[in-house]
Amino acid sequence: MARVLTPRAEDFPRWYQDLIAKAQLADNGPVRGSMVIRPAGYAIWERMQAEMDARIKATGAENAYFPLFIPESYLKREAEHVEGFSPELAVVTHGGGKQLAEPVVVRPTSETVIGEFMAKWVDSYRDLPLLLNQWANVVRWELRPRLFLRTSEFLWQEGHTAHIDEADARAYARRILHDVYQDFMVGELAIPVVVGLKTSRERFAGATATYTCEGMMGDGKALQLGTSHELGQNFAKAFDITYSAKTGGVAHAWTTSWGVSTRMLGGLIMTHGDDNGLRVPPRIAPIQAYVMVVKDGEGVGEAAGKLRDALRDAGVRVALDDRTDTPFGRRAVDAELKGYPVRVEVGPRDLAAGNAVVVRRVDGSKTPVAVDDVVANVLAALDADQRALHDEALALRTSRTVEVSTLAEAIEAAATGWARLPWSAVGPQGEAEANGQGVTVRCLVRADGSVPQSEDEPDLIAILARAY
């Protein structure tokens, strides 16, 4: 059989592009940097949305929607923010056949427009905390686009909150980091992320602190999968988000913002994919079990339909493939490419012996199983393979992370993986030197693995890597 994908070891970027195309996840859009997400890819994003949305709502946040267009003057009201985003902005100067009195920006993020409305909605300490989230698209004009990882338009959720004091804002930003993002990425995506603090050089424009979830991809590079930001009172002062304090007087609120995007799809592909295609963790898979009729035979179609129904009744997301007019081998390769966690193959020969064949995507095993035992077998396989994908990714990260003592050693180690060394051995000057060689400080962590509040804390560990 002809090779379907470029092997990962031969050319990882080419493999990534091949997989997206052959698994029918996405296409490049007609405008450079834009993306068309195909049904197979969007189904995974919908599962991500559902799981994330439930976690976000559990923190007390409510969904809303804010405009796509933002007056240019809004961005200019927070100097660091507009400076950080200026190179990426798409600006509309004409509408309805006429030049606009004021240019409008296609949102790169919504701190400014949401800040404007927070100022309208918050009067008293009783109105706080104000916890908002929106699912939306944003535009950041990308010079070097790559599907899912860097596109000029992408989908995401962005949370924005206002709080009565710094302590409450900080606690909420960290709750999002751990209870929403880390919990989802580890538990559903099976990606063992490292959570830490971004350096001042890497933090979000206008933030006072940025927390990050970093995952190691299959080639040893890092991918920032989600961030949560403390914004201090910067945006509250710029947009006059004030409240009447309980003790009297007027005070500025403290705000946060946080987001994850369709970049997580790219992370899922690069973390778990192999030379045969995508491997979707069972908990996030739109189709967990794929029942396939191998070929026509007495009772085969009926048996396959009953297995589909039994799996569905057991809570498994299941689909039936009875397209016997298409060669089975072609259908099996397509199922491998799309990463269905389990295939249940039903053919005349096995059915005559009272069996179906359960094929597990993670390890490639093919096991004849009594028809009456298929449901229990599939449920056990889904649970085991969710853990197996996480453990495999964790083993890779462990094997490709080295402890070093100098910046030169860290830069050398970043050619194949991650390096850990004391932040005191790097510092802002060393960070700039590393950046010049394509290596970044992905995050800072304490010696016990917890997340620091400031890069000025003693004995911090810096994690350096090349990144997407």
C-alpha positions in Angstrom: 0.0 0.0 0.0 1.3 3.5 -0.9 2.5 5.6 2.0 -0.3 8.0 3.1 1.6 10.4 5.3 5.1 11.6 5.4 6.8 9.9 8.4 7.1 12.1 11.4 10.8 11.3 11.8 11.5 12.3 8.2 9.7 15.7 8.2 7.5 16.6 11.1 6.0 19.8 9.6 5.2 18.0 6.4 3.6 15.2 8.3 1.5 17.7 10.2 0.2 19.3 7.0 -0.3 15.8 5.4 -2.4 14.7 8.4 -4.6 17.7 8.4 -5.4 17.3 4.7 -5.7 13.5 4.6 -7.8 13.3 7.8 -10.0 16.1 6.3 -9.7 18.3 9.4 -9.2 21.7 7.6 -8.2 23.5 4.4 -6.5 26.8 3.8 -9.0 29.6 3.1 -9.1 31.8 0.0 -7.4 34.7 1.9 -3.8 34.0 3.0 -3.7 33.0 6.6 -7.4 32.1 6.8 -8.7 28.6 7.6 -11.7 26.5 6.6 -12.4 23.9 9.4 -14.0 20.8 7.9 -16.7 18.8 9.7 -14.2 16.2 11.1 -12.1 19.0 12.6 -15.1 21.1 13.7 -16.7 18.1 15.5 -13.6 17.8 17.7 -13.7 21.6 18.4 -17.4 21.2 19.4 -16.4 18.6 21.9 -13.7 20.9 23.2 -16.2 23.7 23.5 -18.7 21.6 25.4 -16.2 20.4 27.9 -14.6 23.8 28.4 -17.9 25.6 28.6 -19.1 23.4 31.4 -15.9 24.0 33.4 -16.1 27.8 32.8 -19.7 28.0 33.9 -18.8 26.0 37.0 -16.5 28.9 38.1 -19.5 31.3 37.9 -18.9 32.9 34.6 -21.7 33.6 32.2 -21.6 33.7 28.4 -22.2 36.9 26.5 -21.3 38.3 23.0 -19.5 41.5 22.1 -19.0 43.2 18.7 -16.5 42.1 16.1 -15.6 45.7 15.3 -13.9 47.9 17.9 -13.3 51.7 17.5 -9.6 52.2 17.0 -9.6 54.8 19.8 -10.6 52.1 22.3 -7.3 50.2 21.7 -5.3 53.4 22.1 -6.6 54.0 25.6 -4.3 51.3 27.0 -0.8 52.2 25.6 0.9 48.8 26.2 -2.0 46.9 24.8 -2.2 48.8 21.5 1.6 48.7 21.2 1.6 44.9 21.7 -1.1 44.3 19.1 -0.4 47.0 16.5 1.6 44.8 14.1 -1.3 42.2 14.0 -4.3 44.5 13.6 -6.7 44.4 10.7 -8.2 47.9 10.3 -11.4 48.8 8.4 -11.4 52.3 6.9 -14.4 52.1 4.6 -18.0 50.9 5.1 -21.1 51.3 3.0 -19.1 52.8 0.2 -17.8 55.7 2.3 -14.7 56.4 4.4 -15.5 55.9 8.1 -15.2 58.9 10.4 -13.1 56.7 12.7 -11.3 53.5 11.6 -12.5 50.4 13.3 -10.4 47.4 14.2 -11.4 43.8 13.7 -11.1 42.5 17.3 -7.7 40.8 18.0 -9.1 40.3 21.6 -11.8 42.1 23.5 -10.4 43.6 26.6 -11.1 47.1 25.4 -14.7 46.8 24.2 -15.6 44.7 27.2 -13.9 47.2 29.5 -16.1 49.9 28.0 -19.3 48.0 28.9 -18.0 46.9 32.3 -17.7 50.6 33.1 -21.4 50.9 32.3 -22.6 47.9 34.1 -20.6 48.2 37.4 -21.7 50.8 39.9 -21.4 49.2 43.3 -19.3 46.6 45.1 -22.5 44.6 45.0 -22.0 44.3 41.2 -18.7 42.5 41.7 -17.3 40.1 40.7 -18.6 40.4 37.1 -17.6 37.2 35.4 -18.1 37.1 31.6 -17.1 34.7 28.8 -17.6 34.7 25.0 -17.1 32.2 22.3 -16.0 34.1 19.2 -13.6 34.6 16.3 -10.7 37.0 16.4 -8.3 38.3 13.8 -4.6 38.7 14.2 -2.9 39.3 10.9 -0.4 36.4 10.7 2.7 36.6 8.5 3.7 33.0 8.8 0.4 31.0 8.9 0.1 27.4 9.8 -3.3 25.6 10.1 -4.7 25.6 13.7 -1.4 26.9 15.1 -1.2 30.4 13.6 -4.0 31.7 11.4 -5.2 35.2 10.7 -8.6 34.3 12.0 -9.2 31.7 14.6 -11.9 30.6 17.0 -11.6 30.8 20.8 -13.2 31.6 24.1 -12.2 34.7 25.9 -13.1 35.3 29.5 -13.1 38.8 31.1 -13.8 39.5 34.7 -13.8 42.5 37.1 -13.2 42.1 40.9 -13.3 44.1 44.1 -9.6 43.7 44.9 -6.3 42.2 43.6 -6.5 39.1 45.8 -9.9 38.1 44.4 -8.8 38.8 40.8 -5.6 36.8 41.3 -7.5 33.8 42.9 -9.9 33.7 39.9 -7.2 33.9 37.3 -5.5 31.0 38.9 -8.7 29.1 39.3 -9.2 29.3 35.6 -5.6 28.2 35.0 -5.9 25.1 37.2 -9.6 24.1 37.5 -10.5 24.9 33.8 -7.5 24.8 31.6 -5.1 22.4 33.2 -8.0 20.0 34.2 -9.4 20.0 30.7 -6.0 19.6 28.9 -4.8 16.8 31.2 -8.2 15.0 31.7 -9.8 15.3 28.3 -7.0 16.0 25.8 -4.5 13.7 27.6 -1.8 16.4 27.3 0.4 16.6 30.4 0.8 20.4 30.4 3.3 22.3 32.6 1.6 25.4 34.2 3.8 28.4 35.1 4.3 32.1 35.0 5.4 33.9 31.8 8.3 36.3 32.1 7.7 40.0 31.7 9.1 39.7 28.2 6.5 37.1 27.3 3.4 38.2 29.2 0.3 39.5 27.5 0.3 43.2 26.5 -1.3 45.2 29.3 -1.2 42.4 31.9 0.6 42.5 35.2 0.9 38.7 35.3 0.4 35.9 32.7 0.0 32.3 33.6 0.4 29.6 30.9 -0.2 25.9 30.1 2.7 24.6 28.0 2.6 21.2 26.2 5.5 19.3 24.6 4.7 18.3 21.0 5.9 15.1 19.3 9.0 16.8 17.9 10.1 18.1 21.3 9.0 21.7 20.7 6.7 23.6 23.1 3.2 24.8 22.3 1.4 27.4 24.4 -2.1 25.9 24.8 -3.8 28.5 27.0 -3.2 31.6 29.1 -4.8 33.4 32.0 -3.9 37.0 32.8 -4.1 39.3 35.7 -4.6 42.8 34.3 -4.3 44.7 37.6 -6.1 48.0 37.3 -4.6 48.9 33.9 -7.8 48.5 31.9 -10.0 49.6 34.8 -8.2 53.0 34.9 -8.2 53.3 31.1 -11.9 52.6 30.8 -13.0 54.0 34.2 -14.3 50.7 35.6 -15.1 52.0 39.1 -17.4 51.0 41.9 -18.8 52.5 45.1 -16.9 50.7 47.9 -18.6 49.2 50.9 -16.6 51.4 53.2 -17.4 54.5 51.2 -15.6 56.3 48.3 -15.0 55.1 44.8 -12.4 52.5 43.7 -11.1 51.0 40.5 -11.9 47.4 39.9 -9.2 44.7 39.2 -9.7 42.7 36.0 -8.6 39.5 34.4 -8.8 37.9 31.0 -8.1 34.4 29.8 -8.5 32.3 26.7 -7.9 29.1 24.7 -8.4 28.6 21.0 -8.5 26.2 18.0 -4.7 26.0 18.6 -5.6 23.2 20.9 -6.5 21.1 17.9 -3.0 21.6 16.5 -1.7 20.6 19.9 -3.8 17.4 20.0 -2.6 16.5 16.5 1.1 17.0 17.3 1.0 15.4 20.7 -0.9 12.2 19.9 -0.7 11.7 16.1 1.5 9.0 14.6 2.6 7.9 11.1 -0.8 6.4 10.5 -2.7 9.6 11.3 -4.6 11.2 14.2 -5.1 9.5 17.5 -8.0 11.2 19.3 -8.2 10.7 23.1 -11.4 8.8 23.8 -13.0 11.4 26.1 -12.8 14.1 23.5 -13.5 12.0 20.4 -16.8 12.8 18.6 -16.8 9.2 17.5 -15.4 6.8 20.1 -16.4 3.5 18.5 -16.7 3.0 14.7 -18.7 -0.1 13.8 -17.7 -1.4 10.4 -19.3 -4.0 8.1 -16.4 -5.8 6.5 -18.5 -7.2 3.7 -22.0 -8.4 3.1 -23.0 -11.7 4.5 -25.9 -13.4 6.2 -26.9 -11.4 9.3 -23.8 -9.1 9.2 -25.6 -5.8 8.6 -28.2 -6.7 11.3 -25.5 -7.7 13.8 -23.5 -4.5 13.1 -26.6 -2.4 13.7 -27.4 -4.1 17.0 -23.8 -3.5 18.2 -24.1 0.1 17.3 -27.3 0.4 19.2 -25.9 -1.5 22.2 -22.8 0.8 22.3 -25.0 3.9 22.1 -27.2 2.7 24.9 -24.0 2.2 27.0 -23.2 5.9 26.5 -20.6 5.5 23.8 -20.5 8.0 20.9 -20.7 5.5 18.0 -21.1 5.5 14.2 -21.9 2.7 11.7 -20.0 2.3 8.4 -22.0 -0.2 6.2 -20.6 1.1 2.9 -19.8 -2.2 1.4 -19.6 -0.7 -2.1 -16.3 0.9 -0.9 -13.3 -1.5 -0.4 -12.9 -2.3 3.3 -9.1 -1.6 3.2 -9.7 2.0 2.0 -12.3 2.5 4.8 -10.0 1.1 7.4 -7.1 3.4 6.4 -9.5 6.4 6.5 -10.7 5.4 10.0 -7.0 5.2 11.1 -6.3 8.6 9.7 -9.2 10.2 11.5 -8.1 8.6 14.8 -11.3 6.8 15.9 -10.3 5.3 19.2 -11.9 1.9 18.6 -13.1 0.1 15.5 -15.5 -2.8 15.8 -15.2 -4.9 12.6 -18.1 -7.2 11.8 -17.6 -9.8 9.0 -19.2 -13.1 7.9 -16.3 -15.3 9.1 -15.9 -13.8 12.6 -19.7 -13.6 13.0 -20.1 -17.2 12.2 -17.8 -17.9 15.2 -19.9 -15.6 17.3 -17.2 -12.8 17.3 -16.5 -9.3 16.2 -13.0 -7.9 15.9 -12.1 -5.0 18.2 -9.3 -2.8 16.9 -7.7 -0.3 19.2 -6.2 2.8 17.6 -3.6 3.5 20.3 -1.7 0.2 20.1 -3.1 -1.2 16.9 -4.2 -4.4 18.5 -6.9 -6.5 16.8 -8.8 -8.8 19.1 -11.7 -11.2 18.3 -14.3 -10.7 21.0 -17.5 -12.5 21.6 -20.4 -10.4 20.3 -22.0 -10.4 23.7 -18.8 -9.0 25.3 -18.1 -6.2 22.8 -19.7 -3.4 24.8 -17.7 -4.2 27.9 -14.5 -4.7 25.9 -14.9 -1.3 24.2 -15.7 0.5 27.4 -12.6 -0.9 29.0 -10.5 -0.1 25.9 -11.6 3.5 25.9 -10.7 4.0 29.5 -7.3 2.3 29.2 -6.4 4.1 26.0 -7.2 7.6 27.4 -4.6 6.8 30.2 -2.2 5.3 27.7 -2.1 8.5 25.5 -1.5 10.7 28.5 1.2 8.4 29.9 2.9 8.1 26.5 3.0 11.9 26.1 4.3 12.3 29.7 7.1 9.7 29.0 8.1 11.7 25.9 8.3 14.9 27.9 10.3 13.3 30.7 12.8 11.7 28.3 13.3 15.0 26.4 13.6 17.4 29.3 17.1 17.9 30.8 18.4 19.7 33.8 21.2 22.1 32.9 23.1 24.8 34.8 24.1 27.3 32.0 22.3 29.2 29.3 24.5 27.7 26.6 23.6 24.2 27.7 19.9 25.2 27.7 20.1 26.5 24.1 21.8 23.4 23.0 19.3 21.1 24.7 16.4 23.1 23.1 17.4 21.5 19.7 15.7 18.3 20.7 13.5 19.1 23.7 13.1 21.2 26.9 15.7 22.5 29.3 15.3 23.3 33.0 17.7 25.6 34.8 17.7 28.2 37.5 16.1 31.5 36.4 18.9 33.3 38.1 21.3 31.7 35.5 19.2 33.3 32.7 17.6 36.6 33.7 16.3 39.2 31.3 19.7 39.5 29.6 20.0 35.8 29.0 16.4 35.6 27.9 17.1 38.1 25.2 20.2 36.2 24.1 18.2 32.9 23.9 15.5 34.7 21.9 18.1 35.7 19.4 18.8 32.0 18.7 15.1 31.0 18.4 14.7 29.8 22.0 12.2 31.2 24.5 11.6 30.9 28.2 8.3 29.1 28.1 7.5 29.7 31.8 8.8 29.9 35.3 7.9 27.5 38.1 8.9 27.1 41.7 11.1 24.2 42.7 8.1 22.2 43.9 6.4 22.7 40.5 3.9 25.3 41.8 3.2 28.6 40.0 5.0 31.7 41.2 3.4 35.1 41.4 6.5 37.1 40.4 9.7 36.4 38.4 11.5 38.1 41.3 10.8 35.2 43.7 14.0 33.4 44.7 15.0 29.9 43.4 12.7 29.8 40.4 13.2 27.3 37.6 13.0 28.5 34.0 11.9 26.1 31.2 13.4 26.9 27.9 12.5 25.5 24.5 11.9 26.2 20.9 8.2 26.7 20.3 5.4 27.0 17.7 
